[in-house]
Amino acid sequence: MNVAIIFNHPYEGSFCNAILGSVTTGLKKANHEIDLIHLDKEQFNPVMTANDLKGFRDKKAIDPKVLEYKGRIERADHLIFIFPIWWELMPAMTKGFVDKVIFPGIAYDYTNAGNTRMKPLWTKLKGVTMITTMNTPKFLYWGIFGYAIKKAMMLGTFWKIGYKNRKWITFNKVKQVSKEKREKWLAKIEDKFEMLDY
């Protein structure tokens, strides 16, 4: 299986980086092919410019990095996002990736004249997994913030486009839990991605 990972965290000592290591180890154990798109190291520009918006209207992306990512993701059977939750949503680079790469003519197209119904264009893609970290307790993130990232990414983006196999894995209270618990989480995530089957 070809797996594309969209990763966003600027600090190499972060728990997100540890998760990336476990995901990668698990995938390699199962002999999956991995394409890591590290938004920070690749210096992806998340800003949507006036020219980008014209491209949105015309269904023709103009950012060379976006066009590169299009080709890389078209080869993927599974897409994995790994990023932290900051102020209840994703960091700017991840949001910019969604704005500029989950784009008409790139990730989806419209199926009616009114542009109200969509179909996915990444036809090889069988599944999308989102892995997030946060310090907010899970019950607060659900009760007060209504699982904001799930609504934005899993429903408001990938469900709306038509990608059916969607999973969200969240790690909460990361700073508060023990080192032993974080190590158990990492071992579990490694096992999970060794068994990935779309």
Disulfide bonds with the S-S distance in Angstrom:
none
